[in-house]
């Protein structure tokens, strides 16, 4: 499908407000994710499906041809996410209004291009697109929701927790941004450009870079190896 082509950073320009298209609006009610959904339907093509036990999965599928806005509640506050969906209801642009954690290397806000062209048709989050001078607005489709719907995604520590080492590796494979806490210390884990970077908020200019998930799992979090505690840490933020 044309809508599922591989996007580059330059394609973000195509989402900026502009042009003279006539807007025909649909009306959709806001709804609470995690409860009964109302409003636009979603297209669930392909092998990957949002996990109903992981509320953060749901932002990758939404009403086709719309731009939607979500608030992700975290254990410590939360942030807004704006998502642009294609004709099949699949996310193609993700905007995070947060830097996630000091040392992330992300501006507030920042964008990610989402692609689906992998064997599992799993959402693949592209490298961060930073906006140090302010982000452009996302262009909406010709047929669009008149006002952005506001969706609320509650924080659930168990839903965010990595149940297995394999789940952590999968998260890294698809470009996750993760913030964990272990014994009172926070760590940022950033999967980007085929590498994994681990940071600590109190020393944001320092990081360790790993070529594989297995190598990253050997990182020491306090007195423990990440591999030994990854299923026990508190996950404060997780995007995949």
Buried (B, 14 or more C-beta within 10 A) or exposed (E): EEEBEEBEEEEBEEBEEEEEEEEEEEEBEBBEBBEEEEBBEBBEBBEBEBEEEBBBBBBBBBBBBBBBBBBBBBBEEBBBBBBBBBBBBBBBBBBBBBBBBBBBBBBBBBBBBBBBEBEEBBBBBBBBBBBEEEBEEBBBBEBBBEEBBEBBBBBBEEBBBBEEBEBBBBBBBBBBBBBBBBEEEBBBBBBBEEBBBBBBBEEBEEBEEBEEBEEBBEBEBEEBEBBEBBEEBBBBBBBB
